[in-house]
Amino acid sequence: MIKTFDQQGDFAAARAAENWLHEGGYSVGSSERGAPRGIMRGDVLIAKWRNLSRRERATLDGQMTGDMRNGPVTVELFHPGAQ
Protein backbone atom coordinates (compact mmCIF):
# COMPACT_ATOMS: atom_id res chain seq x y z
CA MET A 1 0.00 0.00 0.00
CA ILE A 2 1.32 3.42 -0.92
CA LYS A 3 -0.13 6.69 0.40
CA THR A 4 1.11 10.19 -0.38
CA PHE A 5 0.78 13.24 1.87
CA ASP A 6 1.13 16.68 0.29
CA GLN A 7 0.10 19.11 3.02
CA GLN A 8 1.66 22.56 2.71
CA GLY A 9 3.94 24.16 5.33
CA ASP A 10 7.12 23.23 7.16
CA PHE A 11 6.98 19.52 8.06
CA ALA A 12 3.17 19.47 7.57
CA ALA A 13 3.20 16.47 5.22
CA ALA A 14 5.60 14.52 7.45
CA ARG A 15 3.50 15.25 10.54
CA ALA A 16 0.31 14.20 8.74
CA ALA A 17 1.96 10.94 7.68
CA GLU A 18 3.25 10.31 11.22
CA ASN A 19 -0.21 10.96 12.70
CA TRP A 20 -1.86 8.64 10.18
CA LEU A 21 0.65 5.89 10.98
CA HIS A 22 0.37 6.33 14.76
CA GLU A 23 -3.43 6.15 14.53
CA GLY A 24 -2.97 2.85 12.69
CA GLY A 25 -0.70 1.45 15.39
CA TYR A 26 2.66 2.04 13.70
CA SER A 27 5.90 3.62 14.89
CA VAL A 28 8.12 5.76 12.66
CA GLY A 29 11.91 5.90 12.70
CA SER A 30 14.05 8.91 13.34
CA SER A 31 14.44 11.43 10.56
CA GLU A 32 17.68 11.58 8.61
CA ARG A 33 18.17 14.00 5.73
CA GLY A 34 18.04 12.25 2.36
CA ALA A 35 17.19 8.81 3.78
CA PRO A 36 13.98 6.83 4.32
CA ARG A 37 12.38 6.49 7.73
CA GLY A 38 11.55 2.97 8.87
CA ILE A 39 8.02 1.95 9.87
CA MET A 40 7.07 -0.89 12.22
CA ARG A 41 3.79 -2.01 13.74
CA GLY A 42 3.60 -1.45 17.47
CA ASP A 43 5.29 0.87 19.93
CA VAL A 44 8.88 0.49 18.73
CA LEU A 45 11.95 2.72 18.80
CA ILE A 46 13.46 2.77 15.28
CA ALA A 47 16.92 4.15 14.63
CA LYS A 48 17.95 6.38 11.75
CA TRP A 49 18.23 4.56 8.42
CA ARG A 50 22.04 4.61 8.40
CA ASN A 51 22.11 2.90 11.79
CA LEU A 52 19.82 0.02 10.75
CA SER A 53 21.50 -3.21 9.67
CA ARG A 54 20.35 -5.04 6.54
CA ARG A 55 18.57 -7.52 8.78
CA GLU A 56 16.76 -4.76 10.68
CA ARG A 57 15.73 -3.10 7.42
CA ALA A 58 14.35 -6.43 6.21
CA THR A 59 12.08 -6.66 9.28
CA LEU A 60 10.46 -3.25 8.73
CA ASP A 61 6.76 -3.08 7.88
CA GLY A 62 7.30 -0.09 5.60
CA GLN A 63 9.17 3.10 4.94
CA MET A 64 8.51 6.82 4.63
CA THR A 65 10.26 8.79 1.90
CA GLY A 66 10.17 12.27 0.41
CA ASP A 67 10.96 15.82 1.42
CA MET A 68 10.16 15.77 5.12
CA ARG A 69 10.34 19.58 5.39
CA ASN A 70 8.31 20.65 2.35
CA GLY A 71 6.49 17.48 1.19
CA PRO A 72 5.29 15.50 -0.48
CA VAL A 73 5.91 12.48 1.74
CA THR A 74 5.14 8.92 0.66
CA VAL A 75 4.36 6.07 3.03
CA GLU A 76 4.82 2.55 1.70
CA LEU A 77 3.52 -0.33 3.79
CA PHE A 78 4.96 -3.62 2.59
CA HIS A 79 2.01 -5.73 3.75
CA PRO A 80 -1.11 -4.62 1.82
CA GLY A 81 -4.21 -4.53 3.93
CA ALA A 82 -2.18 -3.90 7.07
CA GLN A 83 -4.05 -0.66 7.67
C-alpha positions in Angstrom: 0.0 0.0 0.0 1.3 3.4 -0.9 -0.1 6.7 0.4 1.1 10.2 -0.4 0.8 13.2 1.9 1.1 16.7 0.3 0.1 19.1 3.0 1.7 22.6 2.7 3.9 24.2 5.3 7.1 23.2 7.2 7.0 19.5 8.1 3.2 19.5 7.6 3.2 16.5 5.2 5.6 14.5 7.4 3.5 15.3 10.5 0.3 14.2 8.7 2.0 10.9 7.7 3.3 10.3 11.2 -0.2 11.0 12.7 -1.9 8.6 10.2 0.6 5.9 11.0 0.4 6.3 14.8 -3.4 6.2 14.5 -3.0 2.8 12.7 -0.7 1.4 15.4 2.7 2.0 13.7 5.9 3.6 14.9 8.1 5.8 12.7 11.9 5.9 12.7 14.1 8.9 13.3 14.4 11.4 10.6 17.7 11.6 8.6 18.2 14.0 5.7 18.0 12.2 2.4 17.2 8.8 3.8 14.0 6.8 4.3 12.4 6.5 7.7 11.5 3.0 8.9 8.0 2.0 9.9 7.1 -0.9 12.2 3.8 -2.0 13.7 3.6 -1.4 17.5 5.3 0.9 19.9 8.9 0.5 18.7 12.0 2.7 18.8 13.5 2.8 15.3 16.9 4.1 14.6 17.9 6.4 11.7 18.2 4.6 8.4 22.0 4.6 8.4 22.1 2.9 11.8 19.8 0.0 10.8 21.5 -3.2 9.7 20.4 -5.0 6.5 18.6 -7.5 8.8 16.8 -4.8 10.7 15.7 -3.1 7.4 14.4 -6.4 6.2 12.1 -6.7 9.3 10.5 -3.3 8.7 6.8 -3.1 7.9 7.3 -0.1 5.6 9.2 3.1 4.9 8.5 6.8 4.6 10.3 8.8 1.9 10.2 12.3 0.4 11.0 15.8 1.4 10.2 15.8 5.1 10.3 19.6 5.4 8.3 20.6 2.3 6.5 17.5 1.2 5.3 15.5 -0.5 5.9 12.5 1.7 5.1 8.9 0.7 4.4 6.1 3.0 4.8 2.5 1.7 3.5 -0.3 3.8 5.0 -3.6 2.6 2.0 -5.7 3.7 -1.1 -4.6 1.8 -4.2 -4.5 3.9 -2.2 -3.9 7.1 -4.1 -0.7 7.7 
